[in-house]
Structures are given as structure tokens and as C-alpha cells.
Amino acid sequence: MTEKNRSQWDLCRFIKTLTYFEVFPVLNWVEKLFQSRPQNNQNQPNGGSKMGVILVAGATGGVGKRVVQRLLKQGYKVRCLVRDIEKARLIVGNDVDLVAGDITKPETLNSLVMNNIQAVICCTAVRVQPVEGDTPDRAKYNQGVKFYLPEIVGDTPENVEFKGVKNLVEAAAKYLPNTGEKAIFDFTQPSEELKNIWGALDDVVMGGVSASNFQILEKTALFAGNVSTANSGGFASVRTKNFSPPIDLSGYTGVKLRVKGDGQRYKIFLRTESTWDGVGYSYAFDTVANTWIDITIPFADLTPVFRAKSVKDCPPIDSSKVCSLQLMLSKFEYDGALNPKFNPGNFALEIESIKAFGGESLPQFVFISSAGVTRPGRPGINLDEEPPAVRLNDQLGGILTWKLRGEDSLRETGIPYTIIRPCALTEATGGKELIFEQGDNIRGKISRDDVAEICIQSLQQPKARNLTFEVKQGENNANSINWKQQFSSLKPDK
């Protein structure tokens, strides 16, 4: 298409741009009056939601289903690894991604299960029940093993507690992101949500005639179009709608893009104001034609810009409230300088991901083990004083011995982890004070509710990284828990 037949300014496209980004809410109200017009009923993207997927193994168990509920309540994206999807729907509902797999069968732990995971919470356990049987809701089991003679049913402790956990750990290690990174946009996992966040913002808003679009492809996104200098124009861009609430990237060093371009120089903008025409923090980057490259952008290198002019005495970016992102191809650099690699006409920039980098390393694998795993065979142990699981370890197929082997398989991988060893689990309502100890000597009980909450908190606390600890409940109710302090009182594994 030539400059001549592109020089007609498009009023309709101008109005659509303002409507898409809700610059003047009255325009959106008027649009809704015309039923023949396509309506954009998507809510603002939720920048406060957790990026990436949390994989929960053992999601239909007593602790696992509680973990799923809490993750969803806190805005995480959840994927449940289950053996029977239809049965799982009755337990965890329809608000989660259910994938079929079995930790004892490593071939089932494939990309469908593992893609885009940010962390894993492993709640799997061998099935234990009374020798004489149980009710469908496992009422006897939930009372605790001291009330009945237990037996293992189904698969063996060796296969589940050790080999299965090892399979899951090894599969996760291939897919978990580098520590200290946070996915903002992962275009390798297309979704309807991604399609409705980005919109074109071209020089039509200044009277120009450039045109661009943003497409979600099978494994990437494509920012492409035609940029024209007609009508004093010269830029094309795509921008996200404002995040509500904003994305909090505090604690990270900057952002990293994985892109394949056409040899031109592009810009990225991070905005901390929800206003339409405010200051943007910009960075210009060069691409290599038809080659995938990583662009690493420290926050400190961003330039505050307003309408292509740098803003003097502007404070550094507040990375705790990123309201929107924007990608641009422009004729200009800043302050009237020209983009030395700019070529009018068709352009294309493919994007695989946008991530924050340089953050504190958080646990990426939370494993629920059991108090007592080191006690079978320990010199000086008085079995009469020990919990039933310790006394009956041999009769139950070495259940605690194999749990310890499962722990070791996790420690050996180098994945940042938290290993939780709860005392006897109960169905009581949680909310008690929690007693954390190390050395595997404590006895007591703890609600499954509280164990589930510890799992969620572990994902959020750098001080929980590479910890192994036992936990039981205290006598008093806990009005609030200082989780950072709770984890800081423990010593990381050597």
C-alpha cells in the first residue's frame, strides 16, 4: 500500500482506539446503545493476580483440596494433577485446570501438565485406611490412626512416597522458570485473556495513518503492521489496558523480553499512571532480523518520557504500581532525535514472553512430608512414646522411610523448596498458633486447614526457601501470624 492511498485519516479508527482504551467513558456508553456494534465486555486485566500456574499434585486429598481453595481465593492460577478428572471435578470444582496424570508413571508428566508452571505443591500420599474398611467420606481415617488398625491400600509407599515424588520433582525441574523471575506475559500459553488485554495505539490519535495489530499465535504474539510518515505521523504501537490493581514488580531489578524482530529499533514503555496521556518510562532496543534474542532492561535504565520528550527531574519508576505496558515502532527516539534504524512500511516483532527478573528467590516446590520420618531405627527411640505412624512404620510398608527418601530426591535437584513435616492431621477448623521446630522430635496434631495455609505462605516468603521443618498447633488461637518471622526462626538445610 502506497503513502498516497494511505494518507486519508481514519476518524472511525480514531474513535475505536479511544473507545477500546476507555479514554472517554461516554464513548463506551454510546457504543453499547448500538447493538450491531461489537462490544468489549472484558473487565480490566487484573494486575494483582499471580502470574504463572501453580501445579497441585494430590489435589483431591484432605490437604490438597484445601490448598486449591486457598490458591484460588488469593488469585493464583491453579492446575490440578489428578488421575480421574470427572471424580476430581466433584471435589475441587470447575474453576481450575484439571490434567490427567499419575506421579508413579513419569510418561504422564508431560508438557500438558508442566507448561507455564511457576511452582509445585505436592500433597500426594499413599492411601491408608482401617483394616476393616471405612466410610465413603473416610470418617474413620480422619479420626487418626490411633483409633484403628491401619493398612495400605492401592500402590506401595515406595512407588508413591519415593519414586512418584522423584518423578514429579525431575519433571518439574525441566519446566520451572529461573529463580528470581516472574512471568508478566507468557505468550507460549495463548488464552482468551491475553487476546483481550492488548490493543493498537497508532499515530491515528495524532492525525497519522499508520496501522498495527497484535495477534496471539500458537506459541508467540505478533506486533505487526505498516508505519507511515504521512500526515506528520510516524509511529505504531500496541498497549495493554490499564491493570486494576496495578502489577507489583517491587523487589525485581527490571524486565526481560524474548523477541524476534526485523532488524529495526523498537521501544517498550512501562506506565505507572492510569491516565491516558501521562509519563511513560521507556527503553529503546535493537532487534536482529529473524533471530530470537533476549532483551534485558533494568528499571534504572528506563527514561521518563512524555510525547517523545524526556522529562527532566522525574523520579525513578515506581515498580510497585505498573499500570500498563506498551510496545512501539517510532520514527523518533527522544527530544527530536531520529531512530537510526527506522524504515517506513511493513514491520513485524514477535514476542515470546515478558518477565520481571532479579527478584529474591522464592520456593518453587512445596512438599508435604510427615513428622517422624527420621525416627524409625533411630537409636534411643522409645516406640511406646511415638505416634502410631512411627510405631507401625514397618507394618505400613516403610511409609516414613520412603517419605524421607522422597524428601532427599527434592533436596538433590537444586530446586528452591520448602519441606513441611506436619504432626498428626485433623479435620478440626484451623486458626491455632503454630509451632515450628527442626530436628524431628515434636509430637502433636495440626489441622489440615493450617497445613494448607502454610503451603500457600511458603510460596510467598524468601525466608522459607530450602527449609525443612516440623509443625504442630499450639493451644491458643492465632489472631494473626507474622509469616516472615515464623520462617526466619528456622535454619536452612545445608
LOTI-913137 format. One record per residue (C-alpha): residue number from 1; residue in one letter; x, y, z. Coordinates in steps of 0.02 Angstrom, whole numbers, m for minus. Layout:
N
  pos  code       x       y       z
  NUM     a       X       Y       Z
...
END
This chain:
494
  pos  code       x       y       z
    1     m       0       0       0
    2     t      75     169     m52
    3     e      92     327      50
    4     k     m33     413     m65
    5     n    m179     296     m35
    6     r    m140     285     150
    7     s    m144     473     180
    8     q    m331     480     218
    9     w    m351     499     407
   10     d    m474     373     479
   11     l    m594     454     603
   12     c    m683     290     636
   13     r    m520     204     687
   14     f    m477     353     797
   15     i    m641     335     890
   16     k    m620     146     906
   17     t    m449     173     984
   18     l    m517     294    1113
   19     t    m661     176    1148
   20     y    m552      22    1169
   21     f    m442     107    1298
   22     e    m593     192    1380
   23     v    m516     365    1362
   24     f    m688     445    1367
   25     p    m811     331    1457
   26     v    m958     417    1371
   27     l    m899     342    1206
   28     n    m912     167    1279
   29     w   m1086     207    1343
   30     v   m1141     268    1172
   31     e   m1066     114    1088
   32     k   m1169      m1    1197
   33     l   m1327      82    1131
   34     f   m1291      13     959
   35     q   m1317    m174     968
   36     s   m1247    m200     795
   37     r   m1077    m138     853
   38     p    m960    m266     931
   39     q    m947    m236    1116
   40     n    m797    m260    1225
   41     n    m865    m332    1386
   42     q    m699    m384    1457
   43     n    m654    m315    1626
   44     q    m489    m229    1656
   45     p    m347    m353    1669
   46     n    m307    m394    1849
   47     g    m127    m344    1881
   48     g    m142    m406    2059
   49     s    m170    m585    2005
   50     k     m24    m704    2022
   51     m      67    m740    1860
   52     g     106    m917    1805
   53     v      21   m1078    1858
   54     i      34   m1170    2023
   55     l      29   m1357    1995
   56     v     m53   m1453    2138
   57     a     m21   m1640    2145
   58     g    m136   m1736    2261
   59     a    m269   m1602    2238
   60     t    m415   m1712    2288
   61     g    m344   m1762    2457
   62     g    m384   m1688    2626
   63     v    m245   m1557    2620
   64     g    m238   m1542    2430
   65     k    m417   m1484    2407
   66     r    m390   m1352    2541
   67     v    m232   m1293    2454
   68     v    m329   m1273    2291
   69     q    m466   m1172    2377
   70     r    m341   m1053    2457
   71     l    m241   m1030    2298
   72     l    m397    m982    2201
   73     k    m452    m863    2338
   74     q    m284    m773    2330
   75     g    m291    m752    2141
   76     y    m173    m889    2085
   77     k    m197    m988    1925
   78     v    m212   m1169    1977
   79     r    m184   m1332    1883
   80     c    m227   m1495    1969
   81     l    m138   m1658    1927
   82     v    m267   m1795    1953
   83     r    m294   m1974    1898
   84     d    m482   m1959    1871
   85     i    m540   m1792    1802
   86     e    m727   m1822    1823
   87     k    m706   m1876    2004
   88     a    m592   m1727    2036
   89     r    m722   m1603    1971
   90     l    m840   m1659    2108
   91     i    m707   m1618    2238
   92     v    m617   m1461    2177
   93     g    m749   m1387    2061
   94     n    m738   m1313    1887
   95     d    m631   m1159    1920
   96     v    m467   m1249    1899
   97     d    m373   m1329    1756
   98     l    m379   m1518    1779
   99     v    m250   m1627    1692
  100     a    m241   m1816    1697
  101     g     m80   m1893    1757
  102     d       0   m2007    1885
  103     i     162   m1970    1976
  104     t     205   m2155    1975
  105     k     201   m2151    1784
  106     p     333   m2025    1727
  107     e     275   m2030    1547
  108     t     113   m1944    1600
  109     l     207   m1794    1673
  110     n     220   m1711    1503
  111     s     212   m1534    1434
  112     l      23   m1529    1451
  113     v      46   m1550    1639
  114     m     202   m1445    1661
  115     n     196   m1299    1538
  116     n     197   m1124    1615
  117     i     211   m1185    1795
  118     q     278   m1060    1920
  119     a     283   m1180    2067
  120     v     226   m1352    2125
  121     i     137   m1401    2286
  122     c     147   m1588    2315
  123     c      10   m1656    2429
  124     t      18   m1835    2368
  125     a      17   m1980    2490
  126     v      m9   m2167    2491
  127     r    m186   m2217    2538
  128     v    m206   m2279    2717
  129     q    m370   m2343    2789
  130     p    m435   m2455    2929
  131     v    m412   m2641    2901
  132     e    m599   m2665    2924
  133     g    m638   m2533    2792
  134     d    m701   m2355    2801
  135     t    m850   m2247    2756
  136     p    m855   m2162    2584
  137     d    m803   m1996    2663
  138     r    m658   m2080    2756
  139     a    m730   m2033    2925
  140     k    m628   m2164    3019
  141     y    m466   m2113    2935
  142     n    m497   m1931    2978
  143     q    m505   m1975    3163
  144     g    m322   m2025    3161
  145     v    m234   m2192    3158
  146     k    m235   m2211    3346
  147     f    m418   m2262    3333
  148     y    m395   m2410    3216
  149     l    m275   m2538    3145
  150     p    m220   m2463    2979
  151     e    m166   m2540    2815
  152     i    m101   m2478    2647
  153     v    m221   m2496    2501
  154     g    m178   m2468    2320
  155     d       1   m2428    2271
  156     t     150   m2454    2386
  157     p     239   m2321    2489
  158     e     397   m2349    2387
  159     n     306   m2309    2224
  160     v     208   m2159    2289
  161     e     312   m2079    2427
  162     f     482   m2101    2344
  163     k     478   m2149    2160
  164     g     323   m2046    2123
  165     v     388   m1891    2212
  166     k     555   m1911    2123
  167     n     466   m1923    1955
  168     l     369   m1763    1992
  169     v     524   m1670    2051
  170     e     625   m1719    1898
  171     a     485   m1670    1779
  172     a     459   m1502    1866
  173     a     645   m1462    1857
  174     k     633   m1458    1666
  175     y     492   m1329    1664
  176     l     509   m1216    1816
  177     p     572   m1040    1773
  178     n     739    m974    1826
  179     t     737    m923    2008
  180     g     708    m739    2038
  181     e     599    m718    1882
  182     k     414    m679    1871
  183     a     311    m704    1714
  184     i     211    m550    1664
  185     f     156    m613    1493
  186     d     192    m788    1432
  187     f     134    m797    1251
  188     t     185    m979    1236
  189     q      21   m1013    1328
  190     p    m115    m925    1225
  191     s    m279    m881    1309
  192     e    m434    m775    1285
  193     e    m372    m663    1425
  194     l    m215    m620    1327
  195     k    m316    m580    1170
  196     n    m419    m450    1262
  197     i    m279    m356    1350
  198     w    m179    m282    1206
  199     g    m245    m154    1082
  200     a    m174     m47     940
  201     l    m125     132     982
  202     d     m57     211     823
  203     d     m21     386     762
  204     v    m203     399     708
  205     v    m226     483     877
  206     m    m112     623     814
  207     g    m185     631     638
  208     g     m71     499     560
  209     v    m117     346     459
  210     s      m2     207     525
  211     a     m91      46     570
  212     s     m41    m101     679
  213     n    m117    m252     762
  214     f     m74    m378     897
  215     q    m106    m562     863
  216     i     m92    m710     980
  217     l     m15    m851     880
  218     e       9   m1033     929
  219     k     162   m1005    1040
  220     t     201    m819    1021
  221     a     122    m648     999
  222     l     148    m540     844
  223     f     153    m349     842
  224     a     145    m304     657
  225     g      77    m179     534
  226     n     127     m33     423
  227     v     205     127     489
  228     s     189     285     384
  229     t     260     460     398
  230     a     111     534     302
  231     n      12     672     388
  232     s     163     705     502
  233     g     143     533     579
  234     g     273     402     607
  235     f     233     279     746
  236     a     134     121     775
  237     s     111      37     943
  238     v      11     m84    1048
  239     r     m31     m54    1228
  240     t    m115    m150    1367
  241     k    m271     m90    1450
  242     n    m238     m24    1625
  243     f    m212    m159    1754
  244     s    m328    m149    1903
  245     p    m246    m163    2025
  246     p     m75    m123    1951
  247     i      61    m254    1936
  248     d     180    m251    2084
  249     l     359    m279    2023
  250     s     444    m211    2178
  251     g     586    m323    2230
  252     y     636    m355    2049
  253     t     778    m274    1953
  254     g     695    m249    1785
  255     v     604    m333    1641
  256     k     663    m456    1510
  257     l     589    m482    1337
  258     r     612    m631    1223
  259     v     585    m565    1045
  260     k     617    m597     861
  261     g     616    m440     756
  262     d     656    m373     584
  263     g     815    m277     622
  264     q     728    m116     673
  265     r     738     m24     839
  266     y     582     m34     948
  267     k     532      39    1116
  268     i     446     m28    1269
  269     f     353      85    1391
  270     l     304      47    1570
  271     r     174     165    1640
  272     t     135     196    1823
  273     e     m12     314    1792
  274     s    m183     258    1735
  275     t    m208     420    1640
  276     w    m218     411    1451
  277     d     m79     533    1410
  278     g      43     529    1555
  279     v     228     496    1579
  280     g     294     330    1515
  281     y     459     251    1563
  282     s     541     200    1401
  283     y     683      95    1335
  284     a     737      77    1153
  285     f     806     m91    1095
  286     d     877    m157     934
  287     t     822    m320     854
  288     v     914    m442     742
  289     a     816    m492     587
  290     n     735    m663     603
  291     t     833    m706     761
  292     w     768    m739     936
  293     i     858    m632    1066
  294     d     835    m584    1249
  295     i     819    m400    1292
  296     t     864    m365    1474
  297     i     806    m196    1538
  298     p     850    m139    1715
  299     f     722     m19    1788
  300     a     867     101    1818
  301     d     893     115    1628
  302     l     715     171    1589
  303     t     695     351    1526
  304     p     542     451    1582
  305     v     458     517    1425
  306     f     307     622    1383
  307     r     259     629    1199
  308     a     434     580    1141
  309     k     517     710    1252
  310     s     619     659    1403
  311     v     555     727    1567
  312     k     687     810    1673
  313     d     688     791    1863
  314     c     560     648    1851
  315     p     575     521    1993
  316     p     630     343    1952
  317     i     494     222    1906
  318     d     388     157    2049
  319     s     394     m26    2004
  320     s     262     m69    2134
  321     k     122       1    2025
  322     v     145     m38    1841
  323     c     m21      11    1763
  324     s      12     m34    1581
  325     l     142     m90    1454
  326     q     168     m29    1277
  327     l     273     m84    1127
  328     m     311      43     990
  329     l     399      68     824
  330     s     432     254     801
  331     k     521     370     680
  332     f     586     463     831
  333     e     698     423     978
  334     y     682     561    1109
  335     d     690     751    1105
  336     g     681     763     915
  337     a     819     638     878
  338     l     779     512     741
  339     n     775     324     760
  340     p     932     273     661
  341     k     859     104     612
  342     f     684     162     564
  343     n     612     110     397
  344     p     434     157     348
  345     g     322      20     283
  346     n     284    m154     346
  347     f     360    m214     509
  348     a     347    m365     624
  349     l     402    m401     802
  350     e     367    m572     876
  351     i     363    m589    1066
  352     e     377    m749    1165
  353     s     375    m680    1341
  354     i     391    m528    1453
  355     k     460    m564    1627
  356     a     523    m473    1779
  357     f     698    m526    1832
  358     g     817    m503    1977
  359     g     694    m540    2117
  360     e     726    m636    2276
  361     s     721    m823    2251
  362     l     560    m899    2318
  363     p     520   m1083    2349
  364     q     462   m1167    2189
  365     f     421   m1338    2259
  366     v     322   m1360    2420
  367     f     318   m1539    2482
  368     i     208   m1606    2622
  369     s     301   m1744    2710
  370     s     272   m1801    2889
  371     a     342   m1777    3062
  372     g     433   m1934    3117
  373     v     517   m1979    2953
  374     t     689   m1990    3032
  375     r     635   m2087    3187
  376     p     616   m2268    3128
  377     g     777   m2354    3176
  378     r     846   m2201    3266
  379     p     947   m2255    3420
  380     g     866   m2212    3586
  381     i     687   m2200    3519
  382     n     553   m2266    3638
  383     l     419   m2328    3519
  384     d     288   m2327    3658
  385     e     302   m2138    3662
  386     e     297   m2115    3474
  387     p     147   m2081    3362
  388     p      65   m2231    3278
  389     a     146   m2194    3109
  390     v     319   m2216    3187
  391     r     271   m2372    3284
  392     l     189   m2451    3131
  393     n     315   m2396    3001
  394     d     368   m2573    2956
  395     q     191   m2640    2952
  396     l     143   m2498    2834
  397     g     275   m2538    2706
  398     g     406   m2419    2774
  399     i     295   m2270    2739
  400     l     400   m2144    2837
  401     t     563   m2215    2771
  402     w     505   m2189    2593
  403     k     439   m2014    2632
  404     l     615   m1969    2689
  405     r     685   m2037    2526
  406     g     559   m1926    2435
  407     e     622   m1775    2531
  408     d     801   m1817    2484
  409     s     756   m1828    2300
  410     l     692   m1649    2309
  411     r     844   m1582    2402
  412     e     960   m1657    2272
  413     t     885   m1564    2122
  414     g     933   m1386    2167
  415     i     753   m1326    2151
  416     p     714   m1198    2289
  417     y     598   m1293    2405
  418     t     502   m1298    2568
  419     i     476   m1467    2653
  420     i     336   m1466    2781
  421     r     326   m1606    2909
  422     p     157   m1593    2995
  423     c     113   m1690    3152
  424     a     m48   m1790    3156
  425     l    m175   m1712    3037
  426     t    m351   m1672    3096
  427     e    m513   m1612    3018
  428     a    m532   m1477    3152
  429     t    m550   m1296    3097
  430     g    m383   m1209    3085
  431     g    m328   m1045    3159
  432     k    m222   m1102    3305
  433     e     m49   m1035    3342
  434     l      84   m1135    3250
  435     i     240   m1209    3325
  436     f     383   m1235    3201
  437     e     530   m1343    3254
  438     q     676   m1434    3173
  439     g     762   m1596    3220
  440     d     608   m1708    3202
  441     n     568   m1729    3386
  442     i     399   m1647    3414
  443     r     232   m1735    3435
  444     g      59   m1662    3424
  445     k     m77   m1625    3298
  446     i    m123   m1494    3171
  447     s    m274   m1451    3065
  448     r    m269   m1486    2880
  449     d    m330   m1307    2858
  450     d    m172   m1240    2938
  451     v     m57   m1353    2838
  452     a    m138   m1291    2677
  453     e    m109   m1111    2731
  454     i      74   m1147    2769
  455     c      92   m1213    2592
  456     i      25   m1051    2517
  457     q     129    m940    2630
  458     s     286   m1038    2588
  459     l     270    m986    2406
  460     q     272    m803    2456
  461     q     416    m799    2579
  462     p     601    m796    2527
  463     k     643    m849    2705
  464     a     550   m1013    2675
  465     r     673   m1063    2539
  466     n     766   m1227    2568
  467     l     688   m1259    2738
  468     t     636   m1425    2816
  469     f     533   m1411    2974
  470     e     403   m1495    3083
  471     v     243   m1407    3135
  472     k     105   m1432    3261
  473     q     m31   m1321    3329
  474     g     m25   m1235    3497
  475     e    m162   m1215    3625
  476     n    m210   m1035    3585
  477     n    m298    m960    3437
  478     a    m190    m854    3322
  479     n    m262    m683    3283
  480     s    m126    m656    3153
  481     i      39    m736    3104
  482     n     197    m645    3055
  483     w     250    m768    2921
  484     k     417    m687    2885
  485     q     463    m700    3068
  486     q     394    m877    3079
  487     f     507    m938    2939
  488     s     655    m830    2991
  489     s     667    m925    3155
  490     l     719   m1081    3059
  491     k     887   m1133    2987
  492     p     901   m1176    2802
  493     d     957   m1351    2757
  494     k    1143   m1367    2724
END
